[in-house]
Amino acid sequence: MEYAMTRETLKTENHVHRGTGGRSEENRSSGFRPAFMDTQTCRVYPSRFADGRPAPFHMLDGLPDEVVMARDVSGRVASIKSSLVSGFLRMGRFFTREEAAAEVDQLACA
């Protein structure tokens, strides 16, 4: 059974990737921007605030309705499709958190 992604999922991912380069705070200076990719459609969604402005970290509220599974009572996105993965965009390419971490490591060695 696959579970929809939630804010708690993102919090856990940030904890797991702390210190690896797989978090926005650790890779922003290398040109990475938070995004989500739908593994079913290969569509990439840059992370945005609900009003459409680019977000400096992973935000569920700016995702389009077609990937939203549930909203809370205040209208904020509570969960998104399980086929979405969090990652980053850099120079037009999507990187998973693990791929971004490896790229940050390579950039540090260059």
MOUR-V538535 format. One record per residue. NEAR is the number of other ideal C-beta (glycine too) atoms within 10 Angstrom. Layout:
near->{NEAR	NEAR}
//
This chain:
near->{3	7	9	16	24	16	16	10	18	19	11	11	18	18	9	11	19	11	8	16	23	26	24	19	11	18	24	14	9	15	12	22	16	25	21	27	20	17	11	11	12	8	15	16	19	14	24	18	12	14	7	8	10	12	19	13	14	23	20	25	16	19	21	10	7	10	21	16	15	10	14	10	6	6	9	12	21	17	19	23	18	15	16	24	15	23	24	32	20	18	7	6	11	18	21	14	22	13	16	26	20	15	20	22	11	11	13	9	6	4}
//
